[in-house]
Amino acid sequence: YAPIGVDSFDYRALRHELLKLKLPRQEFSFRLTTASMADDVALASAFTTSLRTAVIPTLSPNGRFSPTRVSYIDSTRMRQQLHALDTDASAHDHAAPSAPTRHVPIFLFSVADGALFVDKYHRAKALDDMIIAVQSNERSHVTRISCNARAVYADLRKPLQPMLAAVALRLGGLLPAHVSYSQSRKAAYQDWLWAVGEHPLSALGAGHHITQTHRDVVWRNYVARAMERSLAAVNAAHYVLQRVRPSRANYAALVRNAPLVARMRAAYNTTRVTWRSLAADVRVLDFDRAAGRIAELDAAAADVHSLAVRIADAFHELRCVLPAPRARAADIDIFNQQVYPALSAGTTGTFNCPKLNGVIQVKCTASGVISEVLLDSKGLSGTIPSTIGLLTRVVLVMLYNNALRGSIPTEVGTMNALEQFNVRSNQLVGPLPSELGALPALLAFNAHTNPLATTIPPQLFNARTLFVVNLFGAQLSGTLPSTVGLASRIYQLY
């Protein structure tokens, strides 16, 4: 049979229905690519490796269970295989708040003989970064669902309905009609009275038309996501600005950057007004108008954060006013032999903040305990010693733009007050210490541009306070741990 066509997979109908979910300022584009497993050995190998068989219980219309053998694709294994092939599956479905595009690859596997499913029961399934669907040449397959003592049949040659349901779930969080959420029990539940209807989300119908109600739900979810993104951006801006310490010495910087401050306040006021307008639109169920404000809200919130960073940078320029010393020879371990012995003394509570060639290296509390280590761009060499874990009161560690080698010691996990740890642009290697995830106050971790050549430890995202994780250019391997979902406050992940 022909896999693509009105009587099989109706590609035009898929496009037509998905365009109903498009926001007023969005543009959808589609690209259809076909490949034969008979000609593509790598794709055939991925399919064969992911293929499984199982015997599952099936409830017949007369109320009896019977064993049924099914062939199915293991979605987890197939996802790994597709990423290994370096296909479109490697594109990022989850775009950053300011990213202009979102890529959702849909893989449809069509076979000639026998029924084929995804994960035993599904004809299409939405994963974190792709959709996997199947098609086979069985026009009247008895499903595991019965209604009014009659079997419910499915046309496995037509995967349009389950594909639309999976894409709608991936794009806008649109759940099947019979699945809901109980506020009292704090859990999902199923009400099969709502499983009827001729639309993609019906478990019993065969229709594929997305309705106005479905579109409104998706747009409401778009609005909720936009609100969450903007709140995260404004909170991140607040975090950046609270690190700034205005004083008489840097008052001139505030005067010079008064236009930036005015622009940030204007962007923040626009964000607040848009929040109120969105709430008012949703209150009267005017999702058309609410969806039209999403782009404005994203732009205003992004401006608040970017301007806050620029203002903070202007103040931080005054932190060090003298040129930093450079290492005289590669065999001189400046960090371990000169700097750190002085820093370690600060843990006694009586240490006066040291100076190196007139450049302040640390900040201390009133009692003399070190609170901030500011050693960025100082030409430091050597390794980060394990005794850094003794600095349990340190909030800020800035070691970026140096020539430090070795790996990050696991003892950083004892620095319970640590909020920012920045070691970007060094020569550090892996592994990354999983103990970072145990830090109760960690907000930002930056190992940008280091030859780490390692994997991301799943424990890293146990730090629920994380705002920023930057591992760009760190030569990472493996996959992004599923535990990233635990770090619900993350605003930037590179």
Sequence and secondary structure as in RCSB ss.txt:
>XXXX:A:sequence
YAPIGVDSFDYRALRHELLKLKLPRQEFSFRLTTASMADDVALASAFTTSLRTAVIPTLSPNGRFSPTRVSYIDS
TRMRQQLHALDTDASAHDHAAPSAPTRHVPIFLFSVADGALFVDKYHRAKALDDMIIAVQSNERSHVTRISCNAR
AVYADLRKPLQPMLAAVALRLGGLLPAHVSYSQSRKAAYQDWLWAVGEHPLSALGAGHHITQTHRDVVWRNYVAR
AMERSLAAVNAAHYVLQRVRPSRANYAALVRNAPLVARMRAAYNTTRVTWRSLAADVRVLDFDRAAGRIAELDAA
AADVHSLAVRIADAFHELRCVLPAPRARAADIDIFNQQVYPALSAGTTGTFNCPKLNGVIQVKCTASGVISEVLL
DSKGLSGTIPSTIGLLTRVVLVMLYNNALRGSIPTEVGTMNALEQFNVRSNQLVGPLPSELGALPALLAFNAHTN
PLATTIPPQLFNARTLFVVNLFGAQLSGTLPSTVGLASRIYQLY
>XXXX:A:secstr
  SBSTTSB HHHHHHHHGGG  TT           TTT HHHHHHHHHHEEEEEEEEE TTS EEEEEEEEE H
HHHHHHHHHTT GGGS SS  TT S     EEEEE SSS EEETTTBSEEE SS EEEEE S SSEEEEEEETTE
EEEE TT  HHHHHHHHHHHHH    TTEEEETTTTEEEE GGG  SSSTT SS       HHHHHHHHHHHHHH
HHHHHHHHHHHHHHHHHT    STTHHHHHHTHHHHHHHHHHHHHHHHHHHHHHHHHHTT HHHHHHTHHHHHHH
HHHHHHHHHHHHHHHHTTS  S     SSTT  HIIIIIHHHHHGGGGS     EETTEE EEE TTS EEEEE 
TTS  EEE  GGGGG TT  EEE  SSEEES   GGGGG TT  EEE  SS   S   GGGGG TT  EEE  S 
   S   GGGGG TT  EEE TTS   S   GGGGG TT  EE 
